[in-house]
Every structure is written in structure tokens, then in C-alpha cells.
């Protein structure tokens, strides 16, 4: 489910939002409302596990020789780490990383046993995708590369599974790449 809230202290904007809400009916249905109420009760606990797992996975990836780069705001060498540290309590569960040049992101993600390949990220389960073929597959390669979306780029939404199981799955997937180069 997707839900949100718009809040403002500006009367003119509040009136415009109220008009739009009335005109387009942007309210949750009863089933979605019930799911939201049920799920919000455990959100804090789930987010703590997401964060703890993501930090452990990012640390593992940083130290693997087959990984060229890890982008995770919880890492002190992340370009905007200080900004993230000032704006966030934790650093979330989204990690982007690049395999060493020439290693196959496709082979890697398809070799995983626990982490599922998916374009829609953000569930409680760990999900992974490689943008060059999936979310950004329709963009010409030269445009993708010019915007930093390399063929070896992988995005991982770290779930709430046992962190050692997640690391073991990533490790076995990376090990399968050893004979590739």
C-alpha cells in the first residue's frame, strides 16, 4: 500500500489541497486504512531491523573485493553522510553498489537464493534489481552511463530477514562471479 499526508502552515496551500482532495477523492479506502492502522503499530520495530541489516550488509559489501563501490548514507565515506546524519535518525535500508567492471550484475542477481529479484523495492523482504536492464532498460546505454548508471550497478532493498542469512546469500552470489573475469 502507498499512503501519505500533506501538511502545511500556509492557508492558501491548505485551501488548494482541500479543493483537490474534494475534487479527486484522494483518501484511502477502508481496506487500505485498516492495513495502514495494523502496519503502523510495528513500523518502528521493522525499521530498526531494516537499518541494522542494511548497515551490516553495507559493511560486508565494502570489504568484498568484487564490489567496486557502495552507496549507503550510513557509511562515513558516503558523499552526503553528514547531511544524512543530521537529517535522519537511522540511514534506511536502500543500498546501491557497483560490481567491479566486467562482472555480470545479471548473473549475480539471478544466483541469489534468499534475496528476490524485483523492480518494486521496499517490502519487508529483501529485494534486488539491476537498473541497466530493469528500471532504466529503455534508456540508451550512453545516456545511462553519462548519468552514472553503469551496467554493474545494483540496487538492494534490505529486508528484515536474519542479517547473517542475507550476507551468506550475497557472499555465495559474489563467489559465483569469481571465474567470470
Secondary structure, DSSP 8 states (H G I E B T S, - for coil): --------S-HHHHHHHHHHHHHHT----HHHHHHHHHHHTTHHHHHHHHHHHHHHHHHHHHT-TTEEEEE-TTSTTSTTHHHHHHH-SS--SEEEEEE-TT--HHHHHHH-SSSEE-SS--SSS-EEE-TTTTTTTTS-HHHHHHTT--TTEEEEE--SS-HHHHHHHHHHHHHTTTTT-
